[in-house]
Amino acid sequence: MSTTPNTTPTSSSTISGAASAAADKAASVVQPVAEAVAKEAARFGEMAESWWTRNAQMAKSAAVHVKDEAAALNDRTQRYVRDEPVKSMLVAAAVGAALTGLIVLLAKQRDR
């Protein structure tokens, strides 16, 4: 007596049903993850925009402050030079001599 293996033919509708079920299951797993990623990306974008805005305002404020301080220093310097021309010339000459001496000293050290 010969025995044949008991096989049942698989129909294409059974395979497509299983594939469809697997795809549905994958979609149900992926969709919440995709929504969470999109939500976090939007939150990160808002945080980045807030950070850039805040830092841009701080930089602008600092630039205005530096400009104001430079203008005030310029006014004080011009007033001092106008009020004390001899002292201003002596200070300028002393600074020039000190810088020249420093440059000569550095040049000699570099040649050694």
Backbone as a chain_set.jsonl record, in Angstrom:
{"seq": "MSTTPNTTPTSSSTISGAASAAADKAASVVQPVAEAVAKEAARFGEMAESWWTRNAQMAKSAAVHVKDEAAALNDRTQRYVRDEPVKSMLVAAAVGAALTGLIVLLAKQRDR", "coords": {"N": [[0.825, -1.135, 0.0], [0.643, 2.133, -0.891], [1.531, 5.262, 0.321], [0.575, 8.557, 0.132], [1.719, 11.818, 0.62], [-0.146, 13.982, 2.715], [-1.262, 16.722, 1.418], [-2.516, 19.934, 1.1], [-3.735, 21.969, -1.351], [-2.621, 25.346, -1.643], [-4.453, 28.192, -1.814], [-4.574, 31.153, -3.832], [-6.094, 33.14, -2.798], [-6.007, 32.7, -0.068], [-3.333, 33.251, 0.488], [-3.178, 35.959, -0.301], [-4.952, 37.012, 1.511], [-3.618, 36.537, 3.924], [-1.355, 38.102, 3.516], [-2.523, 40.581, 3.332], [-3.556, 40.83, 5.907], [-1.16, 40.85, 7.354], [-0.04, 43.193, 6.374], [-1.917, 45.04, 7.298], [-1.552, 44.736, 10.045], [1.117, 45.564, 10.289], [0.82, 48.208, 9.473], [-0.776, 49.161, 11.544], [1.021, 49.09, 13.606], [3.101, 50.736, 12.737], [1.913, 53.229, 12.245], [1.261, 54.63, 14.763], [3.879, 55.089, 15.625], [4.919, 56.666, 13.557], [3.255, 58.901, 13.837], [4.039, 59.769, 16.382], [6.713, 60.427, 15.889], [6.374, 62.491, 14.034], [5.059, 64.345, 15.651], [7.046, 64.886, 17.595], [9.007, 65.923, 15.919], [7.768, 68.279, 15.061], [7.587, 69.597, 17.519], [10.301, 69.865, 18.121], [11.03, 71.543, 16.014], [9.618, 73.877, 16.703], [10.918, 74.497, 19.105], [13.523, 74.974, 18.158], [13.078, 77.18, 16.504], [12.232, 79.056, 18.402], [14.571, 79.241, 19.941], [16.4, 80.3, 18.042], [15.149, 82.754, 17.494], [15.206, 84.009, 20.027], [18.008, 84.136, 20.485], [18.798, 85.658, 18.291], [17.589, 88.073, 18.898], [18.993, 88.683, 21.235], [21.59, 88.976, 20.198], [21.206, 91.156, 18.51], [20.517, 93.096, 20.384], [22.912, 93.181, 21.849], [24.638, 94.129, 19.867], [23.592, 96.695, 19.42], [24.083, 97.795, 21.93], [26.923, 97.716, 22.028], [27.489, 99.42, 19.904], [26.423, 101.832, 20.902], [28.075, 102.179, 23.156], [30.566, 102.452, 21.896], [30.168, 104.828, 20.479], [29.846, 106.593, 22.62], [32.388, 106.38, 23.814], [33.947, 107.402, 21.745], [33.028, 110.052, 21.713], [33.891, 110.905, 24.288], [36.655, 110.599, 23.973], [37.229, 112.442, 21.909], [36.495, 114.814, 23.188], [38.369, 114.824, 25.287], [40.793, 115.037, 23.859], [40.403, 117.512, 22.677], [40.229, 119.134, 24.953], [42.651, 118.629, 26.291], [45.164, 118.871, 24.585], [48.032, 118.709, 24.6], [48.672, 116.727, 26.519], [47.392, 114.616, 25.245], [48.934, 114.289, 22.924], [51.365, 113.526, 24.091], [50.628, 111.12, 25.323], [49.903, 109.618, 23.061], [52.401, 109.512, 21.759], [53.878, 108.089, 23.649], [52.535, 105.621, 23.671], [52.973, 104.839, 21.021], [55.799, 104.606, 21.068], [56.082, 102.535, 22.908], [54.821, 100.407, 21.572], [56.495, 100.222, 19.324], [58.904, 99.503, 20.556], [58.162, 97.0, 21.599], [57.671, 95.564, 19.239], [60.245, 95.571, 18.092], [61.637, 94.127, 20.069], [60.315, 91.615, 19.919], [60.992, 90.933, 17.288], [63.761, 90.62, 17.501], [63.914, 88.434, 19.251], [62.769, 86.473, 17.683], [64.663, 86.147, 15.718], [66.679, 84.778, 16.988]], "CA": [[0.0, 0.0, 0.0], [1.482, 3.324, -0.996], [0.942, 6.425, 0.974], [0.956, 9.858, -0.443], [1.655, 12.85, 1.668], [-1.396, 14.714, 2.766], [-1.015, 18.141, 1.149], [-3.681, 20.648, 0.611], [-3.273, 23.066, -2.198], [-2.809, 26.673, -1.074], [-5.093, 29.044, -2.815], [-4.024, 32.504, -3.885], [-6.905, 34.003, -1.929], [-5.511, 32.515, 1.294], [-2.053, 33.973, 0.56], [-3.422, 37.402, -0.346], [-5.594, 37.367, 2.78], [-2.581, 36.565, 4.946], [-0.523, 39.265, 3.226], [-3.315, 41.749, 3.685], [-3.603, 40.889, 7.369], [0.171, 41.251, 7.812], [0.115, 44.602, 6.029], [-2.75, 45.798, 8.229], [-0.903, 44.685, 11.359], [2.299, 46.42, 10.19], [0.345, 49.594, 9.433], [-1.263, 49.542, 12.871], [2.195, 49.274, 14.463], [3.909, 51.836, 12.213], [1.195, 54.497, 12.284], [1.507, 55.391, 15.992], [5.287, 55.509, 15.661], [5.046, 57.784, 12.619], [2.592, 60.051, 14.44], [4.887, 60.233, 17.478], [7.889, 61.06, 15.286], [5.925, 63.759, 13.46], [4.768, 65.243, 16.769], [8.337, 65.293, 18.164], [9.683, 66.778, 14.938], [7.115, 69.581, 15.127], [7.989, 70.197, 18.789], [11.705, 70.259, 17.967], [11.044, 72.71, 15.129], [9.181, 75.027, 17.485], [11.991, 74.82, 20.045], [14.637, 75.547, 17.398], [12.674, 78.521, 16.076], [12.248, 79.894, 19.601], [15.975, 79.455, 20.297], [16.981, 81.22, 17.057], [14.552, 84.073, 17.69], [15.732, 84.565, 21.275], [19.431, 84.469, 20.32], [18.911, 86.757, 17.336], [17.253, 89.286, 19.638], [20.115, 88.965, 22.14], [22.712, 89.468, 19.39], [20.85, 92.502, 18.06], [20.619, 93.955, 21.557], [24.338, 93.347, 22.148], [25.224, 94.986, 18.832], [23.15, 98.067, 19.697], [24.806, 98.218, 23.135], [28.319, 97.963, 21.654], [27.493, 100.631, 19.067], [26.214, 102.973, 21.8], [29.287, 102.351, 23.965], [31.633, 102.955, 21.021], [29.873, 106.236, 20.214], [30.14, 107.334, 23.85], [33.847, 106.42, 23.956], [34.426, 108.329, 20.725], [32.741, 111.409, 22.192], [34.786, 111.204, 25.412], [38.02, 110.747, 23.451], [37.328, 113.717, 21.188], [36.434, 115.873, 24.192], [39.649, 114.832, 26.005], [41.826, 115.554, 22.96], [40.132, 118.939, 22.513], [40.517, 119.821, 26.212], [44.036, 118.375, 26.71], [45.916, 118.485, 23.384], [49.428, 118.367, 24.883], [48.665, 115.415, 27.155], [46.985, 113.633, 24.231], [50.099, 114.038, 22.068], [52.346, 112.789, 24.879], [50.123, 109.755, 25.489], [50.013, 108.96, 21.757], [53.826, 109.257, 21.516], [54.307, 107.022, 24.565], [51.961, 104.36, 23.176], [53.715, 104.506, 19.804], [57.146, 104.153, 21.446], [55.964, 101.227, 23.562], [54.534, 99.415, 20.53], [57.701, 100.046, 18.513], [59.841, 98.718, 21.37], [57.662, 95.63, 21.661], [57.891, 94.937, 17.928], [61.69, 95.338, 17.95], [61.992, 93.044, 20.985], [59.814, 90.36, 19.341], [61.774, 90.621, 16.09], [65.073, 90.121, 17.936], [63.719, 87.101, 19.818], [62.457, 85.554, 16.592], [65.901, 85.91, 14.969], [67.582, 83.917, 17.769]], "C": [[0.896, 1.232, 0.0], [0.76, 4.492, -0.357], [1.459, 7.692, 0.295], [0.835, 10.905, 0.653], [0.342, 13.626, 1.56], [-1.1, 16.204, 2.602], [-2.305, 18.75, 0.66], [-3.179, 21.799, -0.23], [-3.594, 24.418, -1.552], [-3.397, 27.56, -2.154], [-4.506, 30.45, -2.743], [-4.839, 33.444, -3.011], [-6.457, 33.882, -0.477], [-4.217, 33.289, 1.486], [-2.303, 35.47, 0.572], [-4.12, 37.866, 0.922], [-4.576, 37.47, 3.889], [-1.681, 37.787, 4.754], [-1.247, 40.54, 3.614], [-3.383, 41.919, 5.197], [-2.257, 41.345, 7.933], [0.404, 42.736, 7.531], [-0.697, 45.475, 6.974], [-2.109, 45.861, 9.614], [0.317, 45.603, 11.366], [1.881, 47.89, 10.195], [-0.124, 50.047, 10.804], [-0.11, 49.74, 13.849], [2.971, 50.521, 14.037], [3.211, 53.183, 12.383], [1.396, 55.267, 13.596], [2.952, 55.89, 16.108], [5.485, 56.718, 14.755], [4.403, 59.042, 13.191], [3.43, 60.632, 15.577], [6.122, 60.955, 16.941], [7.5, 62.42, 14.713], [5.657, 64.788, 14.558], [6.065, 65.765, 17.387], [9.099, 66.209, 17.213], [9.085, 68.179, 14.957], [7.53, 70.315, 16.407], [9.438, 70.678, 18.716], [11.815, 71.495, 17.078], [10.639, 73.978, 15.861], [10.263, 75.46, 18.465], [13.157, 75.497, 19.327], [14.302, 76.972, 16.96], [12.709, 79.492, 17.252], [13.682, 80.233, 19.987], [16.618, 80.471, 19.351], [16.441, 82.628, 17.258], [15.143, 84.744, 18.921], [17.192, 84.991, 21.094], [19.642, 85.591, 19.318], [18.588, 88.078, 18.031], [18.381, 89.676, 20.588], [21.301, 89.538, 21.368], [22.445, 90.897, 18.913], [20.983, 93.493, 19.213], [22.076, 94.223, 21.912], [25.003, 94.271, 21.134], [24.841, 96.45, 19.057], [23.912, 98.62, 20.906], [26.258, 98.558, 22.803], [28.425, 99.234, 20.817], [27.332, 101.876, 19.939], [27.454, 103.252, 22.638], [30.436, 102.912, 23.131], [31.42, 104.435, 20.709], [30.193, 107.094, 21.438], [31.647, 107.461, 24.061], [34.454, 107.394, 22.95], [34.204, 109.776, 21.177], [33.685, 111.807, 23.333], [36.221, 111.435, 24.933], [38.193, 112.082, 22.74], [37.323, 114.893, 22.161], [37.772, 115.985, 24.934], [40.748, 115.428, 25.13], [41.643, 117.063, 22.768], [40.517, 119.711, 23.785], [41.986, 119.706, 26.629], [44.906, 117.967, 25.511], [47.359, 118.059, 23.669], [49.507, 116.983, 25.517], [48.319, 114.326, 26.139], [48.154, 113.27, 23.326], [51.14, 113.212, 22.814], [51.903, 111.33, 25.074], [50.263, 108.986, 24.179], [51.471, 108.614, 21.452], [54.32, 108.112, 22.399], [53.779, 105.657, 24.1], [52.696, 103.914, 21.918], [55.104, 103.976, 20.11], [57.089, 102.77, 22.081], [55.687, 100.136, 22.529], [55.756, 99.147, 19.657], [58.728, 99.213, 19.279], [59.433, 97.259, 21.453], [57.899, 94.893, 20.345], [59.365, 94.625, 17.714], [62.117, 94.177, 18.837], [61.535, 91.693, 20.43], [60.6, 89.952, 18.101], [63.15, 90.068, 16.464], [64.953, 88.7, 18.488], [63.456, 86.07, 18.719], [63.729, 85.215, 15.803], [66.845, 84.972, 15.711], [67.388, 82.484, 17.437]], "O": [[1.808, 1.34, 0.819], [-0.452, 4.665, -0.49], [2.634, 7.822, -0.047], [-0.06, 10.851, 1.497], [-0.182, 13.879, 0.476], [-0.724, 16.869, 3.567], [-3.068, 18.145, -0.093], [-2.271, 22.522, 0.181], [-4.673, 24.617, -0.994], [-2.877, 27.647, -3.266], [-4.003, 30.871, -1.701], [-4.314, 34.449, -2.533], [-6.519, 34.859, 0.269], [-4.018, 33.916, 2.526], [-1.703, 36.185, 1.373], [-3.907, 38.994, 1.366], [-4.645, 38.381, 4.713], [-1.292, 38.431, 5.728], [-0.647, 41.466, 4.16], [-3.279, 43.036, 5.704], [-2.213, 42.133, 8.877], [0.978, 43.447, 8.356], [-0.229, 46.529, 7.406], [-2.12, 46.903, 10.27], [0.537, 46.337, 12.329], [2.516, 48.718, 10.848], [0.105, 51.193, 11.19], [-0.248, 50.482, 14.822], [3.443, 51.278, 14.886], [3.876, 54.185, 12.645], [1.678, 56.465, 13.547], [3.205, 56.978, 16.625], [6.143, 57.685, 15.14], [4.949, 60.136, 13.044], [3.52, 61.851, 15.721], [6.527, 61.982, 17.485], [8.228, 63.397, 14.891], [5.99, 65.964, 14.408], [6.175, 66.957, 17.674], [9.756, 67.156, 17.646], [9.818, 69.165, 14.877], [7.792, 71.517, 16.377], [9.763, 71.766, 19.192], [12.606, 72.395, 17.361], [11.243, 75.033, 15.666], [10.502, 76.655, 18.638], [13.714, 76.476, 19.824], [15.146, 77.865, 17.039], [13.167, 80.625, 17.108], [13.981, 81.379, 20.322], [17.3, 81.393, 19.798], [17.2, 83.595, 17.199], [15.536, 85.91, 18.87], [17.57, 86.088, 21.505], [20.564, 86.392, 19.471], [19.242, 89.089, 17.778], [18.693, 90.858, 20.732], [21.945, 90.48, 21.83], [23.342, 91.74, 18.912], [21.5, 94.596, 19.036], [22.441, 95.352, 22.239], [25.835, 95.101, 21.5], [25.675, 97.342, 18.901], [24.335, 99.776, 20.902], [26.768, 99.585, 23.252], [29.346, 100.03, 21.002], [28.032, 102.868, 19.735], [27.847, 104.405, 22.816], [31.196, 103.755, 23.608], [32.377, 105.209, 20.676], [30.744, 108.188, 21.31], [32.133, 108.526, 24.444], [35.383, 108.131, 23.283], [35.09, 110.619, 21.036], [34.216, 112.918, 23.341], [36.913, 112.334, 25.41], [39.191, 112.774, 22.945], [38.065, 115.858, 21.976], [38.258, 117.088, 25.183], [41.547, 116.235, 25.605], [42.624, 117.804, 22.704], [41.064, 120.811, 23.703], [42.507, 120.62, 27.268], [45.34, 116.818, 25.439], [47.855, 117.13, 23.031], [50.318, 116.155, 25.101], [48.892, 113.237, 26.175], [48.354, 112.102, 22.996], [51.733, 112.299, 22.241], [52.724, 110.416, 24.995], [50.692, 107.832, 24.18], [51.749, 107.531, 20.938], [55.091, 107.265, 21.949], [54.503, 104.662, 24.137], [53.007, 102.733, 21.769], [55.55, 103.01, 19.492], [57.949, 101.929, 21.822], [56.264, 99.051, 22.608], [56.03, 98.004, 19.292], [59.351, 98.316, 18.709], [60.285, 96.374, 21.384], [58.285, 93.724, 20.346], [59.711, 93.553, 17.218], [62.887, 93.323, 18.397], [62.295, 90.725, 20.469], [60.848, 88.767, 17.883], [63.647, 89.149, 15.813], [65.808, 87.857, 18.215], [63.883, 84.92, 18.828], [63.851, 84.109, 15.277], [67.748, 84.415, 15.087], [68.065, 81.623, 17.999]]}, "num_chains": 1, "name": "protein.A"}
